[in-house]
Amino acid sequence: MAIQTEPLDESVNFVDFESIFYPPQFAADCFNLTTRRLKDIEEENGIEIRRVPRGTVTSRAYTLKDIFTIAALRRAKGHTKGLHKQIVISTFVQKGGTGKTTTAVNFALYLQLAGLKTLIVDNDPQGDTSCMLGYDPDLSAADLDAMGIPIDRLVDGHLGNLVSPLLRMRPFPGKTLADVIKKPFGEQGIHLIPSDGYLDDLGVALDAANNSDFWYAQWIEAANTGGLINCDLSGYDVIIFDNAPAASRLTKNSVAASDLLLCPVRMDKFSFRALMRLHDWVVRFAQDYKRSPEIAALPTMFIKNRKRLLGNLLILNDLFPGRVTDEKLYFSEDYSKALDQGIPTLLWKGTSSKTLDSARAVFGEVLDRMRAMS
């Protein structure tokens, strides 16, 4: 359900994820199951799915909480594979407009549906990831109240509040993970550490610190081993940092902490320049830090049978042999339409099967690489 409100001269699209109902076929497709098998799982485990009128009969209607609950159950029952160790991922492309945030959010959802407990960290002061998941950092508590938006959509903490206690120069008051974390689809869905414009101040503090590119790595290590009070990350299988399209101090910290770089790239000439810069940057990173994360380059907004795009794809494979996904994210208006609706593409009922199939194929390929890494 989307509620349009107009405060002053602006409109905000608030989506109540709990009020969206999905038919059995959509829910079954999330797990590559038949509707019959999905119903069997529900009956075997006592999962109650509401029924809603549909013509003269009633049919099962799933909320996102229902779907993610089933995903968690399948993991607990051993029907889906886990990872042998936690994997940290950073998105990184020095070019805007490549679908980086859209890819990061939908990949996080794919992993969660695959049974992997996933935390996505909005590491961009612009806060696009937060907005895509329903948390506008520009709205105050008074704004939310005036618009009739639940107060739990308020962004009142970010990564800086969690990293700050480790720093000598503390730009933000320390907070617990529970104070900061957001759960747009309930406990069993992906979790989010949101962002806002003040996150830039963390970059200033990191610049002034010793070993300025390694504080995120220290934070993750401490939070996984009991070194931080009320900040436990050990329960997450995957942590994804979504970054701005620039090699800022915040981005460098996330990359230095990562096992894998997720690089969505277009095959046009402007993005291709960014690819060359990415290649040079990775080489310098390996020299400076004596380590290099794995790379998964994802061709995005791809159009079949375009000679120029195919030529650039060949060059990309030459630059990053074995690190470019075989599958591609094809150009589709579904991405922009889903964004307009305020619902991630993987969860929008209007998304075509062709778009969903290509996204799941690409994400499945990346997940296979992650399993090989772990």
Secondary structure, DSSP 8 states (H G I E B T S, - for coil): -EEEE--TT--EEEE-GGG--B-HHHHHHHTT--HHHHHHHHHHTT----EEEETTEEEE-B-HHHHHHHHHHHHHTTSS---SS-EEEEE--SSSSSSHHHHHHHHHHHHHHTT--EEEEE--TT-HHHHHTT--TT--HHHHHHHT--GGG-----HHHHHGGG-SS-SS----HHHH-B-TT-TTS-EEE---GGGHHHHHHHHTSTTTT-HHHHHHHHHHTT-STT---TT-SEEEEE--SS--HHHHHHHHT-SEEEEEE--SHHHHHHHHHHHHHHHHHHHHHS---EEEEEE-SB-TT-HHHHHHHHHHHHHSTT-B-SS--B--THHHHHHHHTS-GGG-TT--HHHHHHHHHHHHHHHHHHHHH-
